[in-house]
């Protein structure tokens, strides 16, 4: 697309054609996790501007547009044509544009005498955001529209629900067009996920029937990564498991998302300048804001984003030490070459050292990049560690795992809530909600009052609890609460001292917890459906095959073979804990792939906000 919709071919000089990229907020969110400014520049993008910003005319440069086909976007594009801002126009729509809107553009082009300048118009079907090679989320701009709260509002009208479902289905349709595959769809009954399944099945079916305009014809299908076997799409509803999004976590990526400001693969940190550890009375100096991109090109991140935090801290330390060793070597060689180069001894050594120095200097950019990543992860991990220590997140994580796996608790829940040193009011609320959701029978009224008093005394807002009470009464799950396996984390004892004395990370007092692989509900459902296992949890899941002529509503799969490829999509919002759990699960399955998608990606703080808004109704 950035190459005028033709495969990239460098011209004779090897230079790309220079051009301007114009996007709206939707386009910006789709591009920013995928391409850095440097990568855009390598593709010839000299300027990237928002459609609705004030833009000057650059009459001798072609412009590539990447926008949603909304009324106001179309108006602004027509205005650009009239103002003759660019040499030529390559229009790319994120979602399919309607015929009437295309006619509006055509009329504007005729009126502006710019018909020949509109070089190409494409529907790109890219209305989703790819965060990882195996993870996508629907949208970021109007995510309130498809949020958990929006879907579960008690006063929602049918038309509002239709709009939400259509928005989700449009994005999922784009996803499968891009993938070049028609999935087999499975979903639970009586949920929002079922409504999505019915609509998606219909939309895929209609597109396949329209032979002239089908987006799933031979040439696109071969290009898909699933050319041999069709993928399974498992649509699950957030309501099957409300404990996991509230759970305190212990792996790096999920922790970064939980405690820091991490959004579209960029983490924003506040770094205080001046005093590092300020005594209680002293005020820290002013804070600097810093942003870091955590992307697929960051090798350390790719390797450790799913690791338990203590392991990450140790690895950062090891990287730092190996870097220091290399750095000294470069300095030594440089000094031999430059400063001490006058005496004869050094000159005679020169020939031996030239080769060494050449390799040292050539590896300098690599070393500097390594240093940048080490600094980045030292800062990010230190920020995470501060939260772990100040809020006792290791204790919360371990305690919640025990609750969710029905293990014996070494400390009463009331004591945890009442402990003034453990966690924020929100941490306490999360812990109690997990206990409430996971318990087979709800606590007695007397006990509940006691808990409520302790929570109120700790400064908690009880609105989320009142929603969860209604939810629990409403769902049939109360009779069979979700089981979370029975693996509890094993403490390897406290970090009595640090990994070694010179470490950046003072882990004293933090538990060195090791994770045991246990499947969360979403992973378990996927496992049942992907492996074709019979299980009461998934036996009545509906089955849709958009390729079948008649839409048969059977829950009996025609295909009895296990699937190799699957997409799990959570209607109502997902999180990195589930994503990581799926990745860990699939590691043990050779030759199988899983992608994780969700209508929005939230951390516990954002989820609690939605629950409390629902609880206030």
Secondary structure, DSSP 8 states (H G I E B T S, - for coil): -TTTTS-----TTS----EEEEE-HHHHHHHHTT--HHHHHHTTEEEEEETTS----BTTSEEEEEE---HHHHHHHHHHHHTT-BS-EEEEESS---HHHHHHHHHHHHHTT-GGGEEEEEE----SEEEETTEEES-STTGGGGSHHHHH-TT--HHHHHHHHHHHHHHHHHHHHHHT---EEEE-TTSHHHHHHHHHHHHHHHHHH-TTT-SSSHHHHHHSS-SSS--EEEEEEGGG-SSGGG----BHHHHHHHHSEEETTEEEEEEE-S-SS--SSS----EEEEEEE--TT-HHHHHHTTSBHHHHHHHHHHHHHHHHHHHHHHHHHHHHHTTTTTSHHHHHHHHHHHHHHHHHHHTHHHHHHHHHHHHHHHHHHHHHHHHHHHHTHHHHHHHHHHHHTT---SS-HHHHHH-TTS--HHHHHHHHHHHHHH-SS---HHHHHHHHHHHHHTT--THHHHHHHHHHHHSGGGTS-----S---EEEEE--S-SSTT-S---TT-EEEE------HHHHHHHHHHTT---TTTTT-EEEETTSSS---BSS-S--S--SEEEEEEET-B-HHHHHHHHHHHHTSTT-EEEEEES-B--HHHHHHHHHHHHH-
